[in-house]
């Protein structure tokens, strides 16, 4: 077997933003997904802009929002701004936060924005009009500038989607959609399940496709992934197609109607109208039959493709030789684990995620009693973000409290000839107590 690899030494098209691409916008610790569409207004962090000018630039580029919602790449700063070289006080004991230290009002700032001043210039104006800025310590001044930059700098970074970025985005915006799965827990799941290129992995998840996408990204396009989902069929809606059919039939009916401004006698008009109606009805019936035939053929092709895919998946499961099992869902994990564990080959890993530890404790106990697994471990992850600055290194004040729990283990072949650990030896009967004569 030979593999052909394309030589993409100078070709950086895969790293450039193209029209129709799905991207992730970032500002600070806030993420949002969007799609590059021409002349489509995007709202992000109370600001709106168009993504048209981002096409052709590299992923990771920082853009500034200018008047009219236009994006332009941020120019690199060659020299430090004047607000970096500043006087600083020794302590903040004499500073009183009475709200009167800033001379500029909200109207002044709005006027600066209308004049086209950028975020850095507005921050400089705020510093110059603050009566207490020079009395603050150097650390307090840096904190003040950082806070104002976050408020007034109109910058956005466009990133290429990856599982890590999507996990951070979902966890920050809608953690309930992914069962509060944190990105470091997702990385541990891929490691414990030994997901790699060329393997056959079973996936059962209700995390908006995040776990499935992470498994496929780790495999790199080599191997097989079999996804299990709850319910008999996937839910699809055909509202758009029915609306299109109704609109097309209405248009055809309008076209088939006679023109009221025709010349001639009423009898001729009625004869022509009836003949036109018959012809239009025949054409409409013919076109409707053709549409029905085409729709039936398309439906038949889709059903055949779905049948082939299901047959291929069933063929993969028949061998019962999967290389890994990954479960992360909102359902109780024990029935799912028992139903899918039999498809694993011996000495293959499995991992189960749950937001709570109680369901995994139950799975751990039942697996110990039943046998067929070894190296069972129930783990919890601890993640802390640190601020690393000179003389100011400490953990962040606000962070996630927990990233869920993982139950991992390895499947083995059970020896049916020997009794399992659950079969306990019969206890001997308790000895009878000897009665003593208590007569007085």
Secondary structure, DSSP 8 states (H G I E B T S, - for coil): --------SS--GGGB--TT-EEEEEETTEEEEEE--TT-EEEETTEEEE-GGGTTSBTT-EEEEETTTEEEE-----S--TTTS----S-STT---SS-SB---HHHHHHHHHTT--HHHHHHHHHHTBSSTTTS-HHHHHHHHHHHHHHH--EEEEEE--HHHHHHHHHHH-GGGGTT--HHHHHHHHHHTT--TTEEEEEEE-STTHHHHHHHHHHTT-EEEEEE-SSSS-----HHHHHHHHHHHHHHHHHHS--TT--S-HHHHHHHHHHHHHHHHHHHHHHHHHHHHHHHHHHHHHHHHHHHHHHHHHHHHHTT-EEEEEEE-SS-HHHHHHHHGGGEEEEEEEEEEESSHHHHHHHHHHHHHH-SEEEEEEEE-----EE--TT--EE-SS--S---EEEEEEE----TTS--TTS-----------------
